[in-house]
Amino acid sequence: MSDINRFIALYKGNLIPLTTVPSALTWILHDYFVTLEDEVCIGFRTQKWCTSKAMFLWIRYYSIVLLIFDVTQIHLFARPGITSDKVCLGMDPTIRVIGAVSLWSIEIIMQLRIYALYEGSKKVALFNFTLFLGSIAGFLWVLIYNAKLRPALIADAVHLPLPGCPSIHAGIEWAQWIPATAFEGVLFCFALYKGLQKSYWEARTQKRFSLYALLLRDNLLYFFAITCILIFNNLMVVGVTHIPWFSYGPFHAALEILTVRMLLNLRKATAHDLSSVHLTEVHVDQLKNVRRKDTAVPKRNLSALAFQRSEESETLNSAMSSVNTTMGR
Protein backbone atom coordinates (compact mmCIF):
# COMPACT_ATOMS: atom_id res chain seq x y z
CA MET A 1 0.00 0.00 0.00
CA SER A 2 2.88 2.35 0.75
CA ASP A 3 4.27 1.80 -2.78
CA ILE A 4 0.91 2.77 -4.27
CA ASN A 5 0.75 5.92 -2.17
CA ARG A 6 4.30 6.77 -3.17
CA PHE A 7 3.46 6.30 -6.85
CA ILE A 8 0.36 8.50 -6.53
CA ALA A 9 2.39 11.22 -4.80
CA LEU A 10 5.08 11.10 -7.50
CA TYR A 11 2.49 11.14 -10.27
CA LYS A 12 0.71 14.18 -8.83
CA GLY A 13 4.04 15.90 -8.28
CA ASN A 14 4.98 15.42 -11.94
CA LEU A 15 1.67 16.85 -13.14
CA ILE A 16 2.19 20.23 -11.45
CA PRO A 17 5.12 21.44 -13.65
CA LEU A 18 3.09 20.56 -16.75
CA THR A 19 0.80 23.44 -15.76
CA THR A 20 3.11 25.90 -14.02
CA VAL A 21 5.83 26.03 -16.70
CA PRO A 22 3.48 26.92 -19.61
CA SER A 23 1.93 29.52 -17.30
CA ALA A 24 5.40 30.97 -16.69
CA LEU A 25 6.05 31.10 -20.45
CA THR A 26 2.73 32.88 -20.97
CA TRP A 27 3.63 35.32 -18.20
CA ILE A 28 7.03 36.20 -19.65
CA LEU A 29 5.67 36.56 -23.20
CA HIS A 30 2.86 38.80 -21.96
CA ASP A 31 5.38 41.02 -20.17
CA TYR A 32 7.56 41.04 -23.29
CA PHE A 33 4.81 42.46 -25.49
CA VAL A 34 3.73 44.91 -22.78
CA THR A 35 7.26 46.33 -22.47
CA LEU A 36 8.30 46.00 -26.14
CA GLU A 37 7.17 49.56 -26.90
CA ASP A 38 9.34 50.89 -24.09
CA GLU A 39 12.30 48.87 -25.34
CA VAL A 40 11.97 50.42 -28.80
CA CYS A 41 10.95 53.98 -27.85
CA ILE A 42 13.64 54.66 -25.25
CA GLY A 43 16.44 53.59 -27.54
CA PHE A 44 17.56 50.07 -26.65
CA ARG A 45 17.01 49.03 -30.27
CA THR A 46 18.62 52.11 -31.86
CA GLN A 47 21.42 52.61 -29.30
CA LYS A 48 24.94 51.74 -30.38
CA TRP A 49 26.26 48.44 -29.07
CA CYS A 50 27.63 48.77 -25.55
CA THR A 51 27.77 46.72 -22.36
CA SER A 52 24.42 47.85 -20.99
CA LYS A 53 22.59 47.12 -24.26
CA ALA A 54 24.24 43.72 -24.69
CA MET A 55 23.41 42.67 -21.12
CA PHE A 56 19.81 43.86 -21.44
CA LEU A 57 19.18 41.98 -24.69
CA TRP A 58 20.98 38.88 -23.40
CA ILE A 59 18.85 38.63 -20.26
CA ARG A 60 15.63 39.48 -22.08
CA TYR A 61 15.90 36.96 -24.89
CA TYR A 62 17.91 34.26 -23.16
CA SER A 63 15.18 33.99 -20.52
CA ILE A 64 12.48 33.63 -23.17
CA VAL A 65 14.45 30.89 -24.93
CA LEU A 66 15.04 29.26 -21.54
CA LEU A 67 11.29 29.16 -20.83
CA ILE A 68 10.60 27.71 -24.28
CA PHE A 69 13.19 25.03 -23.53
CA ASP A 70 11.56 24.30 -20.15
CA VAL A 71 8.12 23.86 -21.71
CA THR A 72 9.44 21.69 -24.54
CA GLN A 73 11.50 19.50 -22.24
CA ILE A 74 8.78 18.93 -19.64
CA HIS A 75 6.02 18.13 -22.13
CA LEU A 76 8.28 16.02 -24.33
CA PHE A 77 9.45 13.95 -21.36
CA ALA A 78 5.83 13.46 -20.29
CA ARG A 79 5.31 11.21 -23.31
CA PRO A 80 5.68 7.46 -22.66
CA GLY A 81 8.99 5.90 -23.63
CA ILE A 82 11.00 9.13 -23.80
CA THR A 83 12.69 9.12 -20.40
CA SER A 84 15.39 6.72 -19.22
CA ASP A 85 18.01 6.52 -16.49
CA LYS A 86 20.65 8.34 -18.54
CA VAL A 87 18.27 10.99 -19.87
CA CYS A 88 16.92 11.88 -16.42
CA LEU A 89 20.36 11.87 -14.81
CA GLY A 90 21.79 14.10 -17.53
CA MET A 91 18.87 16.52 -17.76
CA ASP A 92 18.68 17.31 -14.04
CA PRO A 93 22.07 19.12 -13.74
CA THR A 94 21.63 20.62 -17.22
CA ILE A 95 18.41 22.38 -16.23
CA ARG A 96 20.02 23.74 -13.08
CA VAL A 97 23.11 25.07 -14.86
CA ILE A 98 21.28 26.83 -17.71
CA GLY A 99 18.97 28.38 -15.12
CA ALA A 100 21.92 29.46 -13.02
CA VAL A 101 23.50 31.17 -16.06
CA SER A 102 20.48 33.49 -16.14
CA LEU A 103 20.84 34.28 -12.43
CA TRP A 104 24.61 34.82 -12.70
CA SER A 105 24.14 37.22 -15.63
CA ILE A 106 21.68 39.26 -13.60
CA GLU A 107 23.99 39.25 -10.59
CA ILE A 108 26.74 40.77 -12.74
CA ILE A 109 24.40 43.66 -13.57
CA MET A 110 23.49 44.10 -9.91
CA GLN A 111 27.18 44.23 -8.97
CA LEU A 112 27.64 47.04 -11.48
CA ARG A 113 24.72 48.90 -9.94
CA ILE A 114 26.21 48.53 -6.46
CA TYR A 115 29.51 49.73 -7.93
CA ALA A 116 27.69 52.84 -9.21
CA LEU A 117 26.01 53.43 -5.85
CA TYR A 118 29.40 53.40 -4.10
CA GLU A 119 30.89 55.88 -6.58
CA GLY A 120 33.18 53.41 -8.31
CA SER A 121 34.71 51.90 -5.18
CA LYS A 122 37.17 49.23 -6.32
CA LYS A 123 37.22 47.68 -2.84
CA VAL A 124 33.45 47.14 -2.90
CA ALA A 125 33.62 45.79 -6.45
CA LEU A 126 36.44 43.36 -5.61
CA PHE A 127 34.70 42.19 -2.43
CA ASN A 128 31.43 41.53 -4.25
CA PHE A 129 33.13 39.83 -7.19
CA THR A 130 35.01 37.52 -4.82
CA LEU A 131 31.75 36.56 -3.12
CA PHE A 132 30.18 36.10 -6.54
CA LEU A 133 32.85 33.59 -7.55
CA GLY A 134 32.41 31.88 -4.17
CA SER A 135 28.65 31.53 -4.74
CA ILE A 136 29.30 29.94 -8.14
CA ALA A 137 31.80 27.52 -6.59
CA GLY A 138 29.30 26.63 -3.85
CA PHE A 139 26.56 26.04 -6.41
CA LEU A 140 28.77 23.74 -8.50
CA TRP A 141 29.94 21.79 -5.44
CA VAL A 142 26.37 21.09 -4.31
CA LEU A 143 25.41 20.22 -7.90
CA ILE A 144 28.21 17.66 -8.26
CA TYR A 145 27.54 16.19 -4.82
CA ASN A 146 23.85 15.69 -5.58
CA ALA A 147 24.58 14.33 -9.06
CA LYS A 148 26.59 11.50 -7.50
CA LEU A 149 23.70 10.57 -5.19
CA ARG A 150 20.89 10.92 -7.71
CA PRO A 151 21.26 7.54 -9.51
CA ALA A 152 20.42 5.71 -6.28
CA LEU A 153 17.59 8.14 -5.44
CA ILE A 154 15.65 7.66 -8.67
CA ALA A 155 16.60 4.03 -9.35
CA ASP A 156 13.28 2.67 -8.08
CA ALA A 157 11.12 5.41 -9.56
CA VAL A 158 12.55 6.10 -13.00
CA HIS A 159 10.84 3.06 -14.54
CA LEU A 160 7.41 3.90 -13.14
CA PRO A 161 4.78 5.16 -15.64
CA LEU A 162 5.26 8.79 -14.63
CA PRO A 163 4.75 11.85 -16.88
CA GLY A 164 8.44 12.75 -17.02
CA CYS A 165 11.45 12.19 -14.79
CA PRO A 166 10.60 11.52 -11.13
CA SER A 167 10.46 14.70 -9.05
CA ILE A 168 12.50 13.47 -6.10
CA HIS A 169 14.51 15.86 -3.94
CA ALA A 170 16.84 14.47 -1.30
CA GLY A 171 20.39 14.69 0.00
CA ILE A 172 21.57 18.30 0.26
CA GLU A 173 19.61 19.46 -2.78
CA TRP A 174 17.92 21.99 -0.50
CA ALA A 175 21.29 23.78 -0.33
CA GLN A 176 21.54 24.22 -4.11
CA TRP A 177 20.53 27.89 -4.09
CA ILE A 178 21.82 28.79 -0.61
CA PRO A 179 25.09 30.34 -1.98
CA ALA A 180 23.13 32.52 -4.42
CA THR A 181 20.66 33.51 -1.70
CA ALA A 182 23.51 34.48 0.64
CA PHE A 183 25.20 36.55 -2.08
CA GLU A 184 21.94 38.34 -2.90
CA GLY A 185 21.61 39.06 0.81
CA VAL A 186 25.04 40.69 0.87
CA LEU A 187 24.19 42.88 -2.12
CA PHE A 188 20.90 43.78 -0.46
CA CYS A 189 22.79 44.91 2.66
CA PHE A 190 25.04 47.13 0.53
CA ALA A 191 22.00 48.73 -1.10
CA LEU A 192 20.16 49.02 2.23
CA TYR A 193 23.10 50.82 3.84
CA LYS A 194 23.17 53.35 1.02
CA GLY A 195 19.40 53.67 1.26
CA LEU A 196 19.53 54.56 4.95
CA GLN A 197 22.41 56.94 4.33
CA LYS A 198 20.54 58.58 1.44
CA SER A 199 17.30 58.91 3.43
CA TYR A 200 19.13 60.62 6.28
CA TRP A 201 20.87 63.02 3.91
CA GLU A 202 17.67 63.87 1.99
CA ALA A 203 15.80 64.44 5.25
CA ARG A 204 18.37 67.08 6.19
CA THR A 205 18.73 68.74 2.79
CA GLN A 206 15.21 68.15 1.41
CA LYS A 207 16.77 67.30 -1.92
CA ARG A 208 14.48 66.32 -4.78
CA PHE A 209 14.17 62.81 -6.23
CA SER A 210 17.12 62.00 -8.51
CA LEU A 211 18.46 59.25 -10.74
CA TYR A 212 20.65 58.16 -7.85
CA ALA A 213 17.57 57.74 -5.66
CA LEU A 214 15.81 55.81 -8.43
CA LEU A 215 18.79 53.47 -8.79
CA LEU A 216 18.80 52.94 -5.05
CA ARG A 217 15.06 52.31 -4.79
CA ASP A 218 15.00 49.81 -7.66
CA ASN A 219 17.99 47.97 -6.20
CA LEU A 220 16.26 47.56 -2.84
CA LEU A 221 13.03 46.34 -4.43
CA TYR A 222 14.89 43.91 -6.69
CA PHE A 223 17.09 42.40 -3.98
CA PHE A 224 14.13 41.97 -1.64
CA ALA A 225 12.03 40.27 -4.34
CA ILE A 226 14.80 37.96 -5.55
CA THR A 227 15.75 36.96 -2.01
CA CYS A 228 12.11 36.02 -1.34
CA ILE A 229 11.97 33.99 -4.58
CA LEU A 230 15.19 32.13 -3.77
CA ILE A 231 13.98 31.35 -0.24
CA PHE A 232 10.68 30.08 -1.67
CA ASN A 233 12.65 27.94 -4.13
CA ASN A 234 14.60 26.38 -1.26
CA LEU A 235 11.40 25.72 0.69
CA MET A 236 9.96 23.78 -2.26
CA VAL A 237 13.01 21.51 -2.32
CA VAL A 238 13.14 20.90 1.43
CA GLY A 239 9.88 18.95 1.28
CA VAL A 240 8.78 19.61 4.87
CA THR A 241 6.67 22.68 4.06
CA HIS A 242 4.13 20.76 1.89
CA ILE A 243 4.78 23.26 -0.93
CA PRO A 244 4.72 21.27 -4.20
CA TRP A 245 7.55 21.44 -6.72
CA PHE A 246 6.62 24.02 -9.41
CA SER A 247 9.78 23.44 -11.48
CA TYR A 248 12.15 26.28 -12.36
CA GLY A 249 9.86 27.90 -14.95
CA PRO A 250 8.24 30.49 -12.64
CA PHE A 251 11.66 31.23 -11.13
CA HIS A 252 13.18 31.95 -14.55
CA ALA A 253 10.24 34.13 -15.58
CA ALA A 254 10.30 36.16 -12.36
CA LEU A 255 14.04 36.84 -12.69
CA GLU A 256 13.67 38.14 -16.24
CA ILE A 257 10.62 40.29 -15.58
CA LEU A 258 12.10 41.91 -12.47
CA THR A 259 15.41 42.69 -14.16
CA VAL A 260 13.96 43.96 -17.44
CA ARG A 261 11.46 46.21 -15.65
CA MET A 262 14.24 47.57 -13.47
CA LEU A 263 16.53 48.35 -16.43
CA LEU A 264 13.73 49.90 -18.48
CA ASN A 265 12.69 52.05 -15.54
CA LEU A 266 16.22 53.40 -15.16
CA ARG A 267 16.59 53.88 -18.89
CA LYS A 268 13.37 55.92 -19.12
CA ALA A 269 14.43 58.12 -16.22
CA THR A 270 17.87 58.67 -17.77
CA ALA A 271 16.37 59.54 -21.16
CA HIS A 272 14.02 62.03 -19.47
CA ASP A 273 16.92 63.70 -17.65
CA LEU A 274 18.93 63.99 -20.86
CA SER A 275 16.00 65.46 -22.79
CA SER A 276 15.47 68.07 -20.07
CA VAL A 277 19.00 69.43 -20.55
CA HIS A 278 19.48 71.91 -23.45
CA LEU A 279 22.68 70.40 -24.76
CA THR A 280 23.12 73.10 -27.41
CA GLU A 281 23.53 75.67 -24.65
CA VAL A 282 26.04 73.71 -22.64
CA HIS A 283 29.81 73.99 -22.87
CA VAL A 284 31.75 71.01 -21.61
CA ASP A 285 35.28 71.49 -20.32
CA GLN A 286 36.82 68.03 -19.87
CA LEU A 287 33.45 66.79 -18.51
CA LYS A 288 34.26 68.39 -15.15
CA ASN A 289 33.23 72.05 -15.40
CA VAL A 290 29.70 72.31 -16.78
CA ARG A 291 28.42 75.84 -17.41
CA ARG A 292 25.83 77.64 -19.49
CA LYS A 293 27.02 80.53 -21.64
CA ASP A 294 26.81 83.12 -18.90
CA THR A 295 25.65 81.38 -15.72
CA ALA A 296 27.12 78.46 -13.81
CA VAL A 297 24.76 75.51 -13.58
CA PRO A 298 24.67 73.54 -10.32
CA LYS A 299 25.45 69.87 -10.78
CA ARG A 300 22.14 68.88 -9.21
CA ASN A 301 20.36 70.39 -12.24
CA LEU A 302 22.26 68.00 -14.46
CA SER A 303 21.73 64.80 -12.52
CA ALA A 304 22.25 62.74 -15.65
CA LEU A 305 25.86 63.92 -15.80
CA ALA A 306 26.41 62.81 -12.23
CA PHE A 307 25.23 59.38 -13.22
CA GLN A 308 28.10 58.57 -15.58
CA ARG A 309 29.40 55.70 -13.45
CA SER A 310 26.19 53.72 -13.72
CA GLU A 311 25.51 51.14 -16.37
CA GLU A 312 23.91 53.91 -18.49
CA SER A 313 27.18 55.85 -18.69
CA GLU A 314 27.66 54.90 -22.34
CA THR A 315 24.60 56.92 -23.32
CA LEU A 316 25.69 59.98 -21.36
CA ASN A 317 29.25 59.84 -22.65
CA SER A 318 27.93 59.57 -26.21
CA ALA A 319 25.81 62.67 -25.66
CA MET A 320 28.77 64.59 -24.29
CA SER A 321 30.91 63.54 -27.25
CA SER A 322 28.31 64.85 -29.67
CA VAL A 323 28.33 68.18 -27.81
CA ASN A 324 32.11 68.44 -28.13
CA THR A 325 31.87 67.69 -31.86
CA THR A 326 29.18 70.33 -32.34
CA MET A 327 31.08 72.98 -30.39
CA GLY A 328 34.28 72.22 -32.23
CA ARG A 329 32.73 73.06 -35.59
N, C-alpha and C positions, 0 to 999 in steps of 0.2 A: 504493500500500500504506500509505503514511503517513496518507492521508486516512481509510482504513478503521480504522486503529489509533486515530486521533484520535476518530472517531465512537464506537468501542467504549468508549474511556476516558470520553467525555462521557456516554454512555448509562449506564454503570455508576455514574458520579458522581451522576447524577440519580436513580438508584434508591435510593441510601442515605437521603436525607431522607424518602422515602416510608415508611421504617421507623422512623427515629429520632424524627421529630416525633410520630407517634401514641404512641410509647413515652414521650416526654416528657409528653404530655397525660395518659396513664395514671398516670404518676408523680405529677404535681401533683394530680390528682383523688384518688389514693390518700392522699396526705399531707393533703389537705383534709378527708377524712372521718375520718382518724386524729386530727386536731387540732381537729375541730369541737366536740367535747365541751369541750375546754379553752377554746375561744373563747366558748362559752355560759356555762360554769360560773364563769369568773373575771371575768365582767362586761362583756366587750366588747359584748355585745348589749344589756344593760340599762343600761350607763353612759350618762350624758348626753353629747350631742354636744360634742366638743372636738377639738383638733388631733390628739392622739395616736390617738383612735378613728377619725377621718376618714382619716388617713394609713394606718392599719392596714387598714381595709376597702378603701381604694383599691388598695393594693398587692396585697392578697389576691385581690380579684375582677377587677381589671384584668388581672392575669397569667393568670388562668384564661381570660378572654375572649380574650386575646392568643394563647394556645395553641390555642384552638378556631379562631381565625382562621388561624393557621399551618397547621393540619391541613386546613382547608377549602380554603385557597388552593393548597397543594401538590398535593392530590389532585384538585382541580378542574382545575388547569393540566396535570395529567398526561394528561388526556383529549385525543384528537386534535382539532385544529381550534380549540382554545380560545386558545392563545398566538399572539401576533403581535409585530412590532417594538415598537409603541407600548405594548402591554400589559406586555411584559417590561421595557422601559425605565422605565415608570412605577412598576411594582411593586417594583423593586429598591430605590430610595431610600425608598419608603413603608415597606417592611418594616424597614429600618434605623432610621428615625425613630420608629416606634411601639414598637420594641424599646428604643430609647434613652430614650424617655419613662419606661419602667419603671425603667431604671437611674438616671436623674436623680432620680426620686421617692425611690428608696431612698437615694441619696447625700444628699438633703436631711435625711432622718432621721438618717443617720450623722453629718452635721455637727452636728445638735442634740445627739447623744450625746457628741461631742467637746466641744461647748460645756458640757455638764453636767460632764464630767470635769475641765475646767479652770475650774470654779467660776464660770461665767458671764463668762469673759474676752471682752470685746468685740473686743480686738485679734486673738485667735485666730479668733473668728467671722468678722471682716471679712477676714482673710487667707485663710481657707478658702473663703469665699464668692467672693472675687475669683478664686481658682484654679478654683473650680467654674464660674464664667462663662467663664473662659479655656478650660476643657476642652470646654464646649459649643461655643464658637467654633471651636476646633480640629477638633472632630467635623464641624461643618457645612462648614468649608472643605474638608476631605478629601472629604466627601460630594459637594459641588458639583464639585470637580475630577474625581473619578472618573465622575460622571454625564456630564460632557462627553466623556470618552474612551470610555464604554461603547458607544455606537452602533457605532463602528468595531470594537470587540472582539468583539461578538456578531453582526456583520453576516453572517458566513459560516456561523454555527452555528444561528441562530434559526430557519431554515427546515428544519433537519434533523428527522427523525421522532423527537424526543426526548420523554420523559415530563416535560414542563414546560419552563421557560426554561433555557437552557444555563448550567451552573454553571461560569462562567469568571471567574477572579480574576487581575487584572493591574494595571498601573499602580502607584499607591501605595495600593491598597486594603488592603494589609497594615497601613497606618498608621491605619486607621479608628478603632480602639479604643485607640490609643496614648495620646491625651490622657486618656481615662477611666482607663486603667491607671496613668498617672503620678499622677493625682489621688488614686486609691485608695491608691497608695504613700505619698503625703504624709500622708493620714489615718492610715494604718497606723503611720507613724513617730510621729505625735502620741500614738496609743494606746500604742505600745511604750514611749515615754519615760515616760508615766505608769505603765505597768506595772512598769518597772524601779524607778521612784521608790517605788511602792507596796510592791513586794517588799522593798526595803531597809528601809522604815519598819516593815513588819509583822515583819520578822526581828528588829528591835530592840525592838519593843513587844510582840510576840507577840499581836497583836490578832486577834480572831476574824473569820471570814468575814462580809462585809457586803454590802449592796446595791451599794455603790460598787465593791467587788471583783468582784461579779457583772457589773456593767456593763462593767468593764474587761476581764474575761476574755472575755465575749461579743464585744466589739468586736475584740479581737485575733484571735479565731477567725474572725470574719466577714471582716475585711480580708484575712487570709491566704488564706482560701478563694476570695474574689472575685478577688483578684489572680492566683491560680493559674488560675482559669477564664478571665479575660481574656487571660492569656498564652497559654493553650491555644487560645483563639479566634483569636488573631493567628497562631499556628503553623499552624492549618488553612488560613488565607488565603495565607500565604507560598508554599506549594506545594512547598517543598524538603525538607519533613520526611516526605513520603509519608503524612501523616495526611489521610484523606479529609474532605470537607466534610460535616458533620452537619446543616447548617442552624442557625438560631438557636433552634429549639425547646428543646433541652436547656439552652441558656444561659438562656432565659427561665424555665424551670422551676426551675433551680438558684437563680437570684436570689430568686424568690418563696419557695421553701422555706426557704432560709437566713434571710431577713429575718423571715418569719412565726414561725419557731421561736425566733429571737432575741427578738422582741417578746413572744411568749407566755411565754417563760422569765422575762423581766424582770417581766412582769405578775403571774405566779404568785408570784414572790418578794416583790413589793411587797404583794400581797394578804395573804400570810402574815405579813409584818411588821406590817401594819395590824391584823390580827386578833389578834396577840399583845399589842397595847397595849390596856389597859382604858380606853377613852376616857371612860367615865362617871366615872372617878376622876381625870381630868386637868383642870387649869385652865390655860387658855391666855391669856397676857398679851401681846398684840400679836405672837403667833407667835414670840417671841424667848425669853421666860423660861418654860420648861416645868417644872412642879412637880406632885408629888402633894399630897394635902391637908396632910400634915405633913412629908414628906421630899423633898428635892430629888432629881430623877432625872437621872443623867448623860445627856448627849446620845447616847452610844453605845448606850444601851438603847432609844433611840427612833430607830433608824437610818432609818426611813421618813421622819421629819421632816427629816432632814438631806439627803433626796433630792429636795427640792422643786424643784430647778432642772433635773431630768431631764424627759424627755418624759412621765413619769407624774405630774407635779406637779399636774395638774388633779384627779386622784383624791384626793391628799393634802389639797389646799386645800379640796376639797368636804367632806372629813371634818372638817377643822378648823372650817369654817363651821357644820357641824351641831352641833359641840360648843359653839360660842359661842351658838347659838340655844337649845340645851338649858339652858345655864348662866344664860342671861338670863331664863328663865322663872321 
